[in-house]
Amino acid sequence: MKIKYFLLIGVMVLLGCPAPAQEAQTIKINQATDVAEFFGESRWLFPAFESGTVFLRQSRTQATLNYDLLTEQVFFIDAKKDTLALQNAKDVVIIQVGKRYFKYYNKALVEVMHRRGLNELWMRRQIKKTDTQKTGAYGLPSATSAVTNINAIDGGDRFREINVTEWAKYIRRVTFYLTDEAGKTRVANKSGFAKAFPKKKKQIETYLKTQPVNVENLTDLKRLFDFCVNE
């Protein structure tokens, strides 16, 4: 499947393929490996391309699309069956896939997981490169770039090869965000909730003492979100 980059403008109908999703751990990959090939279908938000609607500022477009967690780009399939990257993210108001809604924040796609009035709870999914590491002599790891690329050492009567391998670490990460009534966005942690609802800071502190919240758990965050909005 050919991947191209394309500017989506105006109202047009894009034809295509078929369907949904996954999450969280650190993965070590040899730098020589094709990363996209390594992650394969798991790099996509949906296991197959889904029919959806892209709402632009002054129009809407039907598209068969998916989201690449590695590049954090939306791709769609055109009438020629080419896979194209959606380039005009700044003009996208919201993307609807079935009953799920997505929008852009800091050039990445976030899913609206919960909403009450003007307050929203978002989820950002990504596969992110976090570190590189070289394995030096005898397979011993070194997190620095100071591993010298020596190909062989003198073993007396003969030379022995040493392989220096470079690795990359990727993390499959989920980040939650919270928007307040003024439209300001914060990371959805305890500090973020206190800042989003400053008049309820004491109530939030009391609530957290009796109802512990895991800020990496969507169900817990929804519970705290509802408490803050309804209190």
C-alpha positions as CSV (number, residue, x, y, z in Angstrom):
1,M,0.0,0.0,0.0
2,K,1.5,3.3,-1.1
3,I,1.7,6.1,1.5
4,K,1.6,9.6,0.2
5,Y,1.0,13.1,1.8
6,F,-2.0,15.0,0.7
7,L,-3.8,18.2,1.6
8,L,-7.5,17.6,2.3
9,I,-9.5,20.6,1.3
10,G,-13.3,21.3,1.0
11,V,-15.9,18.6,0.6
12,M,-14.9,15.4,-1.1
13,V,-15.9,11.8,-0.7
14,L,-13.0,9.5,-0.1
15,L,-13.5,5.8,-0.7
16,G,-11.8,2.8,1.0
17,C,-11.4,-0.2,3.4
18,P,-12.7,-1.7,6.8
19,A,-12.5,-1.4,11.7
20,P,-11.1,-0.6,16.1
21,A,-7.9,-0.7,19.0
22,Q,-5.2,-1.3,22.0
23,E,-2.2,0.0,24.9
24,A,1.1,0.3,27.5
25,Q,4.7,-0.9,27.9
26,T,8.4,-0.2,27.0
27,I,9.7,-2.0,23.9
28,K,13.4,-2.4,22.9
29,I,14.1,-2.5,19.2
30,N,17.3,-3.0,17.2
31,Q,18.0,0.3,15.4
32,A,18.5,-1.6,12.2
33,T,14.9,-2.8,12.4
34,D,12.2,-1.1,10.3
35,V,10.1,0.3,13.2
36,A,6.8,0.6,11.2
37,E,7.2,-3.0,10.1
38,F,8.1,-4.2,13.6
39,F,4.9,-2.7,15.1
40,G,2.8,-3.7,12.1
41,E,-0.9,-3.4,12.5
42,S,-0.5,-2.6,16.2
43,R,0.8,0.8,15.3
44,W,-2.7,1.8,14.1
45,L,-5.5,3.0,16.4
46,F,-8.0,0.8,14.6
47,P,-7.1,-2.7,13.3
48,A,-8.6,-1.7,9.9
49,F,-9.4,1.6,8.4
50,E,-12.8,2.9,9.6
51,S,-15.5,5.0,7.9
52,G,-15.7,8.4,9.5
53,T,-16.5,12.1,9.1
54,V,-13.9,14.9,9.2
55,F,-15.5,18.2,10.2
56,L,-13.5,21.1,8.9
57,R,-14.2,24.8,9.8
58,Q,-16.5,25.4,6.9
59,S,-17.3,21.9,5.5
60,R,-17.3,18.2,6.2
61,T,-15.7,15.2,4.5
62,Q,-16.6,11.5,4.5
63,A,-13.4,9.4,4.7
64,T,-12.1,5.9,5.4
65,L,-9.4,6.6,7.9
66,N,-7.0,5.4,10.7
67,Y,-4.5,6.9,13.1
68,D,-0.8,6.0,13.1
69,L,0.4,6.0,16.7
70,L,4.1,6.2,15.6
71,T,3.8,9.3,13.5
72,E,0.7,10.6,15.3
73,Q,-0.9,11.3,11.9
74,V,-4.4,10.6,10.5
75,F,-4.3,8.6,7.3
76,F,-7.1,8.0,4.9
77,I,-7.7,6.0,1.7
78,D,-8.5,7.8,-1.5
79,A,-10.4,6.6,-4.6
80,K,-7.2,5.2,-6.1
81,K,-6.7,3.1,-2.9
82,D,-3.6,5.1,-2.0
83,T,-3.0,5.8,1.8
84,L,-2.7,9.5,2.3
85,A,-1.7,11.6,5.3
86,L,-4.1,14.3,6.4
87,Q,-2.1,17.5,6.4
88,N,-4.4,20.3,7.3
89,A,-4.9,19.4,10.9
90,K,-5.3,23.1,11.9
91,D,-8.5,23.2,9.9
92,V,-10.0,20.1,11.6
93,V,-12.6,20.8,14.2
94,I,-13.5,17.2,15.1
95,I,-13.3,13.7,13.6
96,Q,-16.2,11.3,14.2
97,V,-15.8,7.6,13.8
98,G,-19.0,5.8,14.8
99,K,-19.9,7.1,18.2
100,R,-16.3,8.1,19.0
101,Y,-15.1,11.7,18.7
102,F,-11.5,12.9,18.2
103,K,-9.8,16.3,17.9
104,Y,-6.3,17.7,17.6
105,Y,-4.3,19.0,20.6
106,N,-0.6,20.0,20.2
107,K,-0.6,18.4,16.7
108,A,-1.7,15.0,18.0
109,L,-5.1,13.3,17.9
110,V,-6.9,13.0,21.2
111,E,-10.1,11.1,21.8
112,V,-12.9,12.7,23.8
113,M,-13.6,10.1,26.5
114,H,-16.0,12.0,28.7
115,R,-17.8,15.3,28.6
116,R,-20.0,17.5,30.8
117,G,-20.9,20.9,29.5
118,L,-17.7,22.7,28.4
119,N,-15.4,20.3,30.4
120,E,-13.9,17.4,28.6
121,L,-11.6,14.4,29.4
122,W,-9.3,13.4,26.6
123,M,-7.0,10.4,25.9
124,R,-3.9,10.7,23.7
125,R,-2.4,7.4,22.5
126,Q,1.1,7.2,21.1
127,I,4.1,4.9,20.4
128,K,7.1,7.2,21.3
129,K,10.8,6.7,21.0
130,T,12.3,7.5,24.4
131,D,15.9,6.4,24.4
132,T,18.8,4.9,22.4
133,Q,21.4,2.5,23.8
134,K,24.5,0.8,22.4
135,T,25.5,-2.7,23.3
136,G,29.3,-2.9,23.5
137,A,31.7,-5.7,23.9
138,Y,30.4,-9.0,25.3
139,G,26.9,-7.7,24.9
140,L,27.1,-5.3,27.8
141,P,24.8,-2.3,27.5
142,S,25.8,1.3,27.6
143,A,23.3,4.1,27.7
144,T,25.9,6.6,26.5
145,S,27.1,7.4,23.0
146,A,30.7,6.9,24.2
147,V,30.8,3.2,23.0
148,T,33.6,3.2,20.5
149,N,32.9,1.3,17.3
150,I,35.8,-1.1,17.4
151,N,35.3,-4.0,15.0
152,A,37.9,-6.4,16.4
153,I,40.4,-6.9,19.2
154,D,43.8,-8.6,19.3
155,G,43.4,-11.9,21.0
156,G,47.1,-12.8,20.8
157,D,47.4,-15.1,17.8
158,R,44.2,-13.9,16.1
159,F,41.6,-11.1,16.0
160,R,38.1,-11.6,17.3
161,E,35.2,-9.6,16.1
162,I,33.2,-7.4,18.4
163,N,29.6,-6.4,17.4
164,V,28.4,-3.1,18.6
165,T,24.6,-2.9,18.3
166,E,22.5,0.1,18.8
167,W,19.0,-0.2,20.3
168,A,16.1,2.1,20.5
169,K,13.5,2.1,23.3
170,Y,9.8,2.9,22.5
171,I,7.0,3.2,24.9
172,R,3.3,2.6,24.1
173,R,1.9,5.5,26.1
174,V,-1.5,6.8,27.1
175,T,-1.9,10.4,28.4
176,F,-5.1,11.9,29.8
177,Y,-5.9,15.6,29.5
178,L,-8.6,17.7,31.1
179,T,-10.2,20.9,29.8
180,D,-11.8,23.5,32.0
181,E,-14.8,25.8,31.2
182,A,-12.4,28.5,29.9
183,G,-11.0,26.0,27.4
184,K,-7.6,25.6,29.0
185,T,-6.0,22.2,28.8
186,R,-4.1,20.4,31.5
187,V,-2.7,17.0,32.2
188,A,-5.4,15.1,34.0
189,N,-3.6,14.4,37.3
190,K,-4.4,15.6,40.8
191,S,-2.7,19.0,40.3
192,G,-4.5,19.4,37.0
193,F,-7.9,18.8,38.5
194,A,-7.2,21.3,41.3
195,K,-6.2,24.0,38.8
196,A,-9.1,23.2,36.5
197,F,-11.6,23.5,39.5
198,P,-9.9,26.0,41.8
199,K,-13.0,26.8,43.8
200,K,-13.3,23.1,44.6
201,K,-9.7,22.5,45.6
202,K,-10.6,21.6,49.2
203,Q,-13.5,19.3,48.2
204,I,-11.2,17.5,45.7
205,E,-8.5,17.0,48.4
206,T,-11.1,15.6,50.8
207,Y,-12.6,13.4,48.1
208,L,-9.2,11.9,47.2
209,K,-8.5,11.0,50.8
210,T,-11.6,8.9,50.9
211,Q,-11.9,7.8,47.3
212,P,-8.3,7.2,46.0
213,V,-7.9,7.8,42.3
214,N,-5.4,6.2,39.9
215,V,-4.7,9.0,37.4
216,E,-3.7,6.4,34.8
217,N,-7.1,4.7,35.0
218,L,-9.9,6.0,32.8
219,T,-12.7,4.8,35.1
220,D,-11.1,6.5,38.1
221,L,-10.6,9.7,36.2
222,K,-14.2,9.7,35.0
223,R,-15.3,9.3,38.6
224,L,-13.2,12.3,39.7
225,F,-14.3,14.3,36.7
226,D,-18.0,13.8,37.5
227,F,-17.4,14.7,41.1
228,C,-15.7,18.0,40.2
229,V,-18.4,18.9,37.6
230,N,-21.4,18.0,39.7
231,E,-20.1,19.1,43.1
